[in-house]
Amino acid sequence: MTKLTFPENFLWGGATAANQLEGGYNEGGKGLNLADVLPGGKIRLQVIAQTGFDFEIDKSKYVYPNHDGIDFYHRYKEDIALFAEMGFKAYRMSIAWSRIFPNGDELEPNEEGLAFYDKVFDELAKYGIEPVVTISHYETPLHLIKEYGGWRSRELVTFFERYATVLFKRYKDKVKYWLTFNEINGATHMPILGLGFSPENQETKLQDSFQGLHHQFVASSLAVKAGHEIIPDAQIGCMLIYAPVYAFDSNPENILHALKEEQVFNYLCGDVQVRGAYPTFAKRYFKENNINLKIEDGDLELLKQYPVDFISLSYYMSRTEKKVKTDEEKAQGNLIGGIKNPFLNASEWGWEIDPTGLRISLNNLYDRYQVPLFVVENGLGAYDKVEEDGSINDDYRIDYLREHIKAMGEAIEDGVELMGYTSWGCIDLVSASSGEMSKRYGYIYVDKHDDGSGTFDRSKKKSFYWYKDVIATNGANL
């Protein structure tokens, strides 16, 4: 077996999102955002997607775990010190839009919100940790949802450009790596998270989603333009949720079906943001699904002129497809659909575990785009048990991460240019999809629970020491 080597400047680290760990939801002048009205529990997305849901907070009816998160807002110094102890080279994080512009449509930003992130970046700099900042990560300001209809509205392009420009100007000496929209291609599956709206009905879901995506494409290009003007050496990337699509068998009909699914889900957004143009297959897909985009004069030229510099991605699972599905074949835990793959095991939440799929994904993306790649999310959500002596022996997480990191090493050997790896949920946080704390990803355990109880105390899991060694040896001991 080939000995795997990672580049000397490889950005090892971890990843989180503001809405899932910060807390302080009503402090420092922050306005409400989408995450602040997401109740806890596995049905959270269904609750908020109901017709007529008014987005009003009713604490007597639901637990709202994102309100407290894991109290990073007050404990960021403690957490960053733990990241530094592991040897992080990079920390992928997001900025809460409504902490900077409480309603989203103001002309002037909230200074108290800007000052908070100054302190976070300064703390990271103290330890030599490079911030990788997502500008919008599932937290559209609530006012923009209620008053404008989320990304349905073209007006959000202006608001986002203003927000991104403020960030670039304020943090131009502190942040080099930026991502525009988190998991942008997931918007057609979960528009409430990615686009800040629920479709009026299933008949208009694709039309609304792709129009919202077009607005985000334009906003992203405007951000790239502003970012490069303000920070000449900035690296600004897109962020995709990537899941390779396998055909269930060698039936040509199933292979063609898998190809079409792969094109639309994995490549349409990448083609627009990296190649700077809608792909040729989009024309037929839009026609067959009655999607008629309103594209303004100059939009297509803007997309072509200001593509992203690199691709970042989340990778959790692959996806298996066949043209005609039956209920019993469905892969129950896979958020993006598909049927059960008989060759794969699954996590406790039903997410199929496929390390080789990561190697396939990186090869597919690099072959298509020939730009640097960055794995900014990957990890195992699992129940963790605290032993009587306080230890947490999460060997299952170590096994998962080891195999995925090996797959990255193989992809590098294949010729893929890979910038770094920031595993998801490096410290336990609130699950985006289910609102649970019990679905834990971190190297660091947080004493916070699904019912809202807990002390927020931090403790190190076995994986903390394992990942520390991985970074210290640049992956040599895998």
HURADA-V855821 format. One record per backbone hydrogen bond with DSSP energy under -1.0 kcal/mol. CO is the residue of the C=O (numbers start at 1). NH is the residue of the N-H. Records with the same first field share a line. If there is no record, write none. Layout:
CO = NH, NH
This chain:
7 = 10
10 = 12
11 = 421
12 = 89, 90
13 = 423
14 = 92
15 = 425, 426
17 = 20
18 = 22
20 = 430
21 = 70, 72
22 = 73
24 = 27
27 = 30
32 = 142
34 = 37
35 = 38
41 = 44
43 = 47
44 = 48
45 = 49
47 = 50
50 = 53
58 = 61, 62
63 = 40
64 = 67
65 = 69
67 = 25
68 = 71
71 = 74, 75
72 = 76
75 = 79
76 = 80
77 = 81
78 = 82
79 = 83
80 = 84
81 = 85
82 = 86
83 = 88
89 = 130
90 = 14
91 = 132
92 = 16
93 = 134
96 = 99
97 = 100, 101
98 = 31
100 = 110
110 = 114
111 = 115
112 = 116
113 = 117
114 = 118
115 = 119
116 = 120
117 = 121
118 = 122
119 = 123
120 = 124
121 = 125
122 = 126
124 = 127, 129
125 = 128
130 = 91
132 = 93
133 = 179
134 = 95
136 = 182
140 = 34
141 = 145
142 = 146
143 = 147
144 = 150
145 = 149
149 = 152
150 = 153
153 = 156
154 = 157
155 = 159
156 = 160
157 = 161
158 = 162
159 = 163
160 = 164
161 = 165
162 = 166
163 = 167
164 = 168
165 = 169
166 = 170
167 = 171
171 = 174, 175
176 = 235
177 = 133
178 = 237
179 = 135
180 = 136
183 = 186
184 = 187
186 = 189, 190
190 = 193, 194
191 = 195, 197
195 = 151
201 = 204
204 = 208
205 = 209
206 = 210
207 = 211
208 = 212
209 = 213
210 = 214
211 = 215
212 = 216
213 = 217
214 = 218
215 = 219
216 = 220
217 = 221
218 = 222
219 = 223
220 = 224
221 = 225
222 = 226
223 = 227
224 = 228
225 = 229
226 = 230
227 = 231
231 = 234
235 = 178
236 = 309
237 = 180
238 = 312
239 = 184
240 = 314
244 = 319
246 = 321
251 = 255
252 = 256
253 = 257
254 = 258
255 = 259
256 = 260
257 = 261
258 = 262
259 = 263
260 = 264
261 = 265
262 = 266
263 = 267, 268
267 = 271
268 = 272
269 = 273
270 = 274
271 = 277
273 = 308
279 = 282
281 = 285
282 = 286
283 = 287
284 = 288
285 = 289
286 = 291
287 = 290
296 = 299
298 = 302
299 = 303
300 = 304
301 = 305
302 = 306
310 = 238
311 = 374
312 = 240
313 = 376, 377
314 = 242
319 = 246
320 = 339
321 = 248
326 = 329
327 = 330
329 = 340
330 = 332
334 = 337
338 = 331
341 = 344
345 = 353
347 = 350
351 = 347
355 = 358, 359
356 = 360
357 = 361
358 = 362
359 = 363
360 = 364
361 = 365
362 = 366
363 = 367
364 = 368
365 = 369
366 = 370
372 = 311
373 = 419
374 = 313
375 = 422
377 = 315
378 = 424
382 = 440
387 = 390
391 = 387
392 = 394, 462
393 = 395
394 = 398
395 = 399
396 = 400
397 = 401
398 = 402
399 = 403
400 = 404
401 = 405
402 = 406
403 = 407
404 = 408
405 = 409
406 = 410
407 = 411
408 = 412
409 = 413
410 = 414
411 = 416
412 = 415
417 = 373
419 = 11
420 = 375
421 = 13
423 = 15
426 = 443
431 = 435
436 = 431
438 = 440
440 = 382
443 = 461
444 = 428
445 = 459
446 = 448
447 = 456
449 = 452
453 = 449
457 = 447
459 = 445
461 = 464
462 = 466
463 = 467
464 = 468
465 = 469
466 = 470
467 = 471
468 = 472
469 = 473
470 = 475
471 = 474
473 = 476
475 = 478
